[in-house]
Amino acid sequence: MQRRFGLAAALCGLSLGGLAVSAYLYVWPGLAQAPHWLAAPKLAAIVPTPTFPTTTQTVEVQRGDTLARTLTRGGLEARAAGALATQFGKNGAELRKLRTGASVEIVSNFRNEPITVRYEASPWLSFAARATREGWQVGRAETVPDVRVEAVRGVVQRSLFDAVEKSGESAKLVLDLVEIFSSDFDFTADTRAGDRFRLLVEKRYAGGTFVDYGRILVAQYASGGKTLTGVGLEQPGARFGHYDLAGQSLRKSFLKSPLEFSRITSGFTYARPHPILGGVRPHLAIDYGAPVGTPVRAVADGVVVSAGWNGGNGIQVHLRHRSGYETQYNHLSRISDGLRAGARVRQKQIIGNVGATGLATGPHLDYRVVKNGTYVNPLGERFIPGEPIPAAAKPEFQRHTRELLTRLEATAPY
């Protein structure tokens, strides 16, 4: 692990209360040259530990905190907290969207005056500050991630979450895997015991400690005798995306499901006994059973037709999409802020939350798809595929695919 430093010259030649305090200087060797990487000392080396008696308080960032508010909770006066937060901001710290759980360490002298502050904004970025007669002086340290490509594999027994956790990985990897195949496989309806998965994923470490996941380079999911393959590739002028073996984008115009994980409680049919009104009636929707509050996603880019109460449908969001498609999301508990007629939405944007409003016997999402004025079965519809690999780039893509699949087979055989 390494860190690079800048703006730390301000930490030199300072004194506190008549006491001389040593400081360290880290600078770029020359603006016209590439930066020189230095082995990263701990932040204690940037702001040395005072030789006189001190007290230390550690404050964790809470949800919704600003940096100034966090510093105030740590004992700084409002004016001093604001001034210090401003200095951190000038050195690159985010002042409002803080990482929940990030730590701020405040060291005070025997007069209970804050003299140093250490702020770990993330595992990759830390700040240290010292109080001087001229104000707060701030230094910054960046950690260079140690990126390792590792193989992960597993077999579904109870659930995909359970299988990934048994492989020693976290739920975040489940979401990343589901994201790749979300337009081709409905993980809420089609996941079965015995399904298998394997993938190569970037893992980022700081000082030997795992921090988070990077990109999934290649992934396979086998279910019901069919194997889905997603090959990661970053094309010139485009963002990193996943493609099937033929070079077709796995990002389709429509998702298979508006919920990430759930279960189907009622399918699309023209003859279903109605649980409230009685009799046999058409059920031109897919019902997904899920707890109240579960986020509901727009399955495609579109425009809001209406958003609000709609009789027996309860709270409803109605969207219009390209190629004659419309979608409806019924029985919601709430609608996301800013969602009104005419507003544009993006695929996977949260548009509301599962509820039980209107004619509903319990919490669930009633999801409907209309094509050219006629209701269609969302699970049987074949939606428009995304952009494929250009013909000129196909040979390189095929070579890239062979290399990744060879490595995947060698490190994570079924």
C-alpha positions in Angstrom: 0.0 0.0 0.0 1.2 3.5 -0.9 0.1 7.0 -0.4 0.8 10.2 -2.2 1.0 13.6 -0.6 0.4 17.2 -1.4 -0.4 20.4 0.3 1.4 19.2 3.4 4.0 22.0 3.4 1.6 23.9 5.7 2.4 21.4 8.4 6.0 22.6 8.8 7.5 24.8 11.4 4.6 25.1 13.8 4.4 25.7 17.5 1.7 25.4 20.0 1.5 27.3 23.3 5.2 28.1 23.1 6.1 24.4 22.7 8.1 23.5 19.6 6.5 20.7 17.6 8.3 18.8 14.8 6.5 18.4 11.5 6.9 16.4 8.3 7.0 17.7 4.7 5.8 15.8 1.7 5.9 17.4 -1.7 5.6 16.6 -5.4 9.2 16.4 -6.8 8.3 18.6 -9.8 5.1 19.7 -11.5 6.4 18.7 -14.9 7.2 15.2 -13.8 5.1 12.2 -12.9 4.4 12.2 -9.1 6.9 10.3 -6.9 5.2 7.7 -4.8 6.2 7.5 -1.2 5.5 4.7 1.3 2.6 5.9 3.3 3.2 6.7 7.0 0.3 6.7 9.4 -1.4 10.0 9.8 0.4 10.3 13.1 3.5 11.0 11.1 1.8 13.9 9.4 0.5 15.3 12.6 2.9 14.0 15.3 1.7 13.1 18.8 2.1 16.1 21.2 4.5 15.6 24.1 2.1 17.2 26.6 -1.0 15.7 28.2 -3.9 15.4 25.8 -7.4 13.8 25.5 -8.7 12.1 22.4 -12.2 11.7 21.3 -13.4 9.7 18.3 -16.7 10.6 16.6 -18.4 8.5 13.9 -20.2 10.1 11.0 -24.0 9.5 11.3 -26.4 9.3 8.4 -27.2 12.7 7.1 -24.2 14.4 8.8 -22.2 17.2 7.3 -18.5 17.4 8.2 -19.1 20.6 10.2 -21.9 18.9 12.2 -19.7 15.9 12.9 -17.0 18.1 14.2 -19.4 20.0 16.4 -20.6 16.8 17.9 -17.0 16.1 18.7 -16.8 19.2 20.8 -15.6 21.9 18.4 -17.4 25.3 18.5 -19.6 25.9 15.5 -17.4 28.6 14.1 -14.2 26.5 14.5 -16.0 23.5 13.0 -17.1 25.4 10.0 -13.6 26.9 9.5 -12.0 23.5 9.7 -14.6 21.8 7.4 -13.9 24.6 4.8 -10.1 23.8 5.0 -10.8 20.1 4.5 -13.0 20.9 1.6 -10.3 23.0 -0.1 -8.1 19.9 0.1 -10.7 17.7 -1.5 -12.9 16.5 1.3 -16.6 16.1 0.6 -18.4 18.3 3.1 -22.0 17.0 2.8 -22.2 13.5 1.4 -20.2 11.8 4.1 -19.6 8.0 4.4 -21.7 6.8 7.3 -19.4 5.3 9.9 -16.3 7.3 8.8 -14.3 8.3 11.9 -13.1 11.7 13.0 -10.5 11.8 15.8 -10.1 15.0 17.8 -7.1 15.6 20.1 -7.4 18.3 22.7 -4.9 19.9 25.0 -5.1 20.3 28.8 -7.3 23.4 28.3 -9.7 21.3 26.3 -8.8 23.1 23.1 -8.7 21.0 19.9 -5.2 20.9 18.6 -5.3 18.1 15.9 -8.0 16.5 13.9 -7.7 13.3 11.9 -10.5 12.5 9.4 -10.6 9.2 7.6 -13.0 10.0 4.7 -12.7 6.5 3.2 -10.2 3.7 3.3 -8.5 5.5 0.3 -8.5 9.1 1.6 -7.5 10.6 4.9 -6.9 14.1 6.2 -5.0 15.5 9.2 -5.2 19.0 10.6 -3.3 21.1 13.1 -4.4 24.3 14.9 -2.1 27.2 14.6 -2.2 30.9 15.5 -3.0 31.5 11.8 -5.8 28.9 11.7 -6.1 25.3 10.7 -3.4 23.8 8.5 -4.4 20.6 6.6 -2.6 17.7 5.0 -4.0 14.9 2.9 -3.0 11.3 2.3 -4.3 9.0 -0.5 -4.1 5.3 -0.4 -3.4 3.4 -3.7 -5.7 0.4 -3.9 -4.1 -3.0 -4.2 -6.4 -4.6 -6.8 -6.5 -8.4 -7.1 -8.5 -10.5 -9.5 -10.1 -13.5 -7.6 -12.4 -16.3 -8.6 -15.7 -16.9 -6.8 -18.0 -19.9 -7.3 -21.0 -21.6 -5.6 -24.1 -23.7 -5.8 -27.5 -22.4 -4.9 -29.2 -24.5 -2.2 -31.5 -22.1 -0.2 -31.0 -18.8 -2.0 -28.4 -17.0 -4.1 -27.6 -14.7 -1.1 -26.9 -17.8 1.0 -24.8 -19.4 -1.7 -22.6 -16.3 -2.1 -22.2 -15.9 1.6 -21.1 -19.5 1.9 -18.4 -18.8 -0.6 -17.0 -16.2 1.8 -18.3 -13.2 -0.1 -20.8 -10.4 0.8 -24.3 -9.5 -0.3 -22.9 -6.6 -2.4 -21.4 -9.2 -4.8 -24.9 -10.8 -5.2 -26.3 -7.5 -6.4 -23.4 -7.0 -8.8 -23.9 -10.5 -10.2 -27.7 -10.1 -10.5 -27.1 -6.7 -12.2 -25.3 -8.4 -15.1 -28.1 -10.8 -16.0 -31.1 -8.7 -14.8 -32.5 -8.3 -18.4 -32.2 -12.0 -19.3 -32.9 -13.9 -16.0 -35.6 -13.2 -13.4 -33.8 -13.9 -10.1 -37.1 -13.3 -8.3 -38.9 -16.1 -10.1 -36.5 -18.5 -11.8 -33.7 -19.2 -9.2 -33.7 -22.9 -8.3 -31.8 -25.1 -6.0 -28.9 -26.6 -7.9 -28.2 -23.4 -9.9 -24.4 -22.7 -10.2 -22.4 -19.6 -10.6 -18.8 -18.6 -11.1 -17.0 -15.3 -11.8 -13.8 -13.4 -11.8 -14.0 -10.2 -9.8 -11.7 -7.4 -8.9 -11.2 -7.0 -5.1 -9.6 -3.9 -3.7 -7.4 -4.1 -0.6 -5.9 -1.5 1.6 -2.8 -2.7 3.6 -3.9 -6.3 3.2 -7.4 -5.6 4.3 -10.3 -6.2 1.9 -12.3 -3.0 1.3 -14.7 -3.5 -1.6 -15.3 -5.0 -5.0 -14.4 -3.6 -8.3 -15.6 -4.8 -11.7 -16.8 -8.3 -12.5 -14.6 -9.3 -15.4 -16.6 -12.4 -16.5 -19.5 -14.3 -14.9 -21.5 -17.4 -15.7 -24.8 -18.5 -14.2 -26.1 -22.0 -15.0 -29.8 -22.8 -14.4 -32.1 -25.4 -16.0 -29.6 -26.7 -18.4 -28.8 -23.2 -19.7 -25.7 -21.2 -19.0 -25.7 -17.4 -19.1 -22.3 -15.8 -19.8 -21.4 -12.1 -19.2 -18.0 -10.9 -20.5 -16.9 -7.5 -19.2 -15.4 -5.1 -21.7 -14.8 -1.3 -21.8 -15.0 -0.1 -25.4 -13.4 3.2 -26.6 -15.6 6.1 -25.7 -18.1 3.9 -23.8 -18.4 2.7 -20.2 -17.6 -0.8 -19.0 -20.4 -3.2 -19.8 -21.1 -6.9 -20.1 -21.8 -8.9 -23.3 -22.9 -12.4 -24.2 -20.7 -14.8 -26.2 -22.1 -13.4 -29.5 -21.1 -9.8 -28.5 -24.7 -8.7 -27.8 -25.0 -6.2 -24.9 -26.6 -7.8 -21.7 -28.1 -4.4 -20.9 -31.5 -4.7 -22.6 -34.0 -1.9 -22.9 -36.2 -3.6 -20.2 -35.4 -5.4 -17.0 -37.0 -8.8 -16.3 -38.4 -7.6 -13.0 -39.1 -4.3 -11.2 -37.9 -5.8 -7.9 -34.3 -7.1 -7.3 -35.4 -10.0 -5.1 -38.9 -11.3 -4.3 -41.3 -14.1 -5.2 -44.1 -14.3 -7.7 -47.4 -14.9 -5.9 -49.8 -14.6 -8.8 -49.1 -14.9 -12.6 -50.5 -13.5 -15.8 -53.9 -15.2 -16.6 -57.3 -14.4 -18.2 -59.1 -16.5 -15.5 -58.2 -16.1 -11.9 -60.6 -16.2 -8.8 -60.5 -12.7 -7.4 -59.5 -12.8 -3.7 -61.6 -9.7 -2.8 -64.3 -9.1 -5.5 -65.0 -12.8 -6.0 -65.8 -14.5 -9.3 -63.3 -15.4 -12.0 -61.6 -12.4 -13.6 -58.5 -11.7 -15.8 -55.3 -11.0 -13.9 -53.2 -9.2 -16.5 -50.3 -8.7 -14.3 -47.5 -10.3 -12.3 -47.8 -10.1 -8.5 -44.6 -10.0 -6.6 -44.8 -10.7 -2.8 -42.5 -8.4 -0.9 -42.4 -6.5 2.4 -43.9 -3.0 2.7 -41.2 -0.5 1.8 -39.3 -2.7 -0.7 -37.9 -0.4 -3.4 -39.6 -0.6 -6.9 -37.5 0.1 -10.0 -38.5 1.4 -13.4 -37.8 -1.4 -15.7 -36.9 0.9 -18.6 -36.2 4.6 -19.5 -39.5 6.4 -19.8 -41.8 9.3 -19.0 -44.4 9.4 -16.2 -48.0 9.3 -17.5 -49.4 9.5 -14.0 -48.4 9.0 -10.3 -50.9 8.9 -7.5 -54.1 7.2 -6.3 -56.0 5.1 -9.0 -59.0 3.4 -7.4 -58.6 -0.3 -6.8 -55.0 -0.1 -7.9 -54.2 2.0 -4.9 -51.1 4.2 -5.3 -49.9 3.7 -8.8 -47.1 4.8 -11.1 -47.8 4.6 -14.8 -44.9 5.0 -17.2 -44.6 5.3 -21.0 -41.6 3.8 -22.8 -40.3 3.6 -26.4 -41.7 1.2 -29.1 -45.3 1.4 -27.8 -44.6 0.0 -24.3 -46.2 1.2 -21.0 -45.7 -0.2 -17.5 -47.9 0.1 -14.4 -46.8 -0.4 -10.8 -49.8 -0.8 -8.4 -50.6 -1.0 -4.7 -47.5 1.1 -3.7 -47.1 2.5 -0.2 -45.4 5.6 -1.5 -44.1 7.3 -4.6 -40.6 8.7 -4.8 -40.1 12.4 -4.5 -40.3 14.4 -7.8 -42.3 11.7 -9.6 -45.1 13.5 -11.4 -46.7 13.5 -14.9 -44.2 14.4 -17.5 -41.1 13.6 -15.5 -38.4 11.4 -17.1 -37.2 8.3 -15.3 -34.2 6.1 -16.0 -34.0 2.4 -16.0 -33.4 1.0 -12.5 -34.5 4.4 -10.9 -36.4 3.9 -7.7 -40.0 5.1 -8.4 -41.7 4.0 -5.2 -42.1 1.3 -2.6 -44.1 -1.8 -2.2 -47.4 -1.5 -0.2 -50.9 -2.8 0.1 -53.0 0.1 -1.0 -56.3 -0.2 -2.9 -57.8 -3.7 -3.4 -54.9 -5.7 -2.0 -55.0 -8.6 0.5 -51.4 -8.0 1.6 -48.2 -6.3 0.7 -47.2 -7.0 -2.9 -46.4 -5.3 -6.2 -48.9 -5.7 -9.0 -46.8 -5.1 -12.2 -48.3 -4.7 -15.7 -47.0 -4.2 -19.2 -48.9 -2.8 -22.1 -47.8 -3.0 -25.7 -49.6 -0.9 -28.3 -52.7 -0.7 -26.0 -52.8 -4.4 -25.1 -51.7 -6.0 -21.9 -49.0 -8.6 -22.4 -47.3 -11.1 -20.1 -44.1 -9.5 -18.8 -42.4 -12.8 -18.3 -43.0 -13.9 -21.9 -42.1 -10.6 -23.7 -38.9 -10.4 -25.7 -37.6 -6.8 -25.3 -35.2 -4.8 -27.5 -31.5 -5.8 -27.0 -28.8 -3.2 -26.3 -26.0 -2.1 -28.6 -23.7 -5.0 -29.8 -20.0 -5.1 -30.2 -19.1 -3.4 -33.6 -18.1 -5.8 -36.3 -14.6 -4.3 -36.5 -14.1 -5.0 -32.8 -15.4 -8.6 -32.9 -12.0 -10.4 -33.4 -10.5 -8.6 -30.4 -13.6 -9.3 -28.3 -13.5 -13.0 -29.1 -9.8 -13.2 -28.1 -10.6 -11.3 -24.9 -13.5 -13.7 -24.2 -11.3 -16.8 -24.8 -8.7 -15.6 -22.3 -11.2 -14.8 -19.6 -13.1 -18.0 -20.0 -9.9 -20.1 -19.9 -8.8 -18.3 -16.7 -12.3 -18.8 -15.2 -12.3 -22.5 -16.0 -8.8 -23.0 -14.5 -9.5 -21.1 -11.3 -13.2 -21.9 -10.7 -14.1 -25.3 -12.4 -17.6 -26.6 -11.9 
